[in-house]
Amino acid sequence: MRAAGLVVARALEAMRDAVAPGVSTAKLDQIADEVILSAGAVPSFKGYQGYPATICASVNSQVVHAIPSQAQVLHDGDLISIDCGAVLDGWHGDSAISVVVGPAGPKLNSLINAAEASLWAGIRAAARGVRSGQGRLTDISRAVETSVRSPGGTASWTATAATGSGPRCTRTRTC
């Protein structure tokens, strides 16, 4: 699983480096495909229930898990969410990043800061649960929700979801 995750990390890093005004989400998909295949892995999403691409790429308020397109071109101030997965030796790796195109405005910076703070709150809760042996998934979701509802957070989040990684793809969504 670690090896598959490292392939995904390299693909995400290559796409992060390529994000710029004028780049299409289809170009990012091509980059991910090349990185994954050159590592001897296979894209997890491509072909899964008919999904046509290697990544899911959503720009700004676009619905999550959007299909990459030549027509979807990035502009300064956009926020792109890129979800990527790879299978290596029968194991799935899956991760996502969000990247700002060019400089971010104050509202976007606030959202980014709130999201990162909630991520670290969830990680701390997970680590406490592992150390004590008494952790529950609800400890993580509670920590994330508390973080986004705190001053400086964003209470506009209404749901929390997670994706699994392992020997079988356990997705219940298109991508």
N, C-alpha and C positions, 0 to 999 in steps of 0.2 A: 504494500500500500504506500509505503514511504517513497519508493522509486517512482510510482505513478504520480504521486503528489509533487515530486521534484520536477517531473516532466511538465506538469501543469504550471508550476511556479515559473519555469523557464519561458513557457509560452506567454504567460501573463506579463512577465518582465519585458519580453520582446514587443508585445502589444503596447504596454505602457510607454515604452521608448518611442513607439511610432505614432502615438496619439498627437495630433496637431491639426490646426485649421486646414481644411481642404482634403483631409484623409477620409475615405469612405469606410463604413463599417465592413463592407465586403473586403477591403484591403486588409483590415485587421483579422478577418476570418482567414484569409489566405496566409497571413503570417503565422497564425496559430497552427493551421494545418501543416505548414512546412516544418515548424519546430517539433510538433508531435510526431510526425512521420519520420523525421530525421533521427529521432531518439528510438526508433523501433517500436513506437507505441501506435495506438489507433485512437482517433477522436471518439469520445464516449457518446456525444450527442448526435453526430452525423449518422443518419439512417435510423435512429431510435424513434420508433413509431412514425417513421416517414420524415423526421426532421431533416432539412436539407443542408445544414451548415455545421461547422466545427464549433462555433461559439454562439452564444446568445448575446446580443449587443443592444442595449436600450439607452436611448439618448433623452435626457431631461425627463419630461413627464410621460414619455412613451411607456406603454405597458411592459412590465418585466418579461424577460425572455423573448425579446423581439428577434426576428430573423435578420441577419446582416444583409445589406443591400448596397449596390453601387449608387443608388439615389440618395442614401442617407449619408450626407457629407457633414463632417464636424466643423463647428465654428467656435471662435473665441467665446468663452463663458459657458459653453455646453458642459454638462455633466454626463459622462458615459459610464454605464455599468456593463462590465464584461464578465460573463460566466463561461468557464472553460472546463472541460473534462477530458481525461485520457485513460485508456486501458493499457496496462503493461503487465505482461505475464499473468493475465487473468484478474488483475486488481484494478479497481477504479480509483482515480484521483479526481477530485472536483473542488474547484475554488472559484471565487469571484473577487473582482476589484472594482472600485469606482475611481474614475480619473477626471480631473477638471481639465478642460481644453483651454490653455492660456490662463490669464489671470481670473481669479474667482471674485465675485462681488461679496458684500457683507452677508447677505442672506444665505448664499451658498456656503460661505465659510462657516457660518453658524451651524448649518445642517451637517457639514463635514465634521466639525468639532463634536457635535452632539452624537453623531454616529460612532466616531472613534471612541469617545468616552464610554458609550454603552457597550461597545465591543470589549474594551478592557474590563469593564464591570462584570460582564458575563464570564470572561476568562478567569478573573479572580474568584468568582463564585464556583466555577468548575474546579479550579485548583484546590479550593478549601474542601470541596466535596471529596476529591480524590484523596487528599491527605487524611481526612477524618474517616473515610470509608462510609460515610453517611449521606453523601450528596445525592440530590435528586434533580432531575431536569427542571423542575419548577423553580429551584434555587437560581438557576441561570436566567430563566425568563423573568423572574421577579427582579433580579439585579439589573437586567437590561431595561425593563419598564421603569423601575425607580430612577435610573439614570436619565432616561429621556423625559421623564416628567419633572425632573429637578430643575431649579433655576438655571437657565442657559441651555436646557435640553429642548426637545421639541415634542410636544404632546400630540402631534398630528399622526403619529404612528398608531395604527389600530390593531395590528396583528403581528405575530412573530412566527417565522417558519424556519425550518432547518432542513438540510440535505445530509444524507448519509453517504459514507464512502466505505467500500469494502469489496468483497468478492462478487457481489451482485449489485446491479444498478437498482436502487430502491425508490426511484423517482415516481411520484404520482402526478407529475405535471408533464407537459409536452417536452420540456427541456430541462 
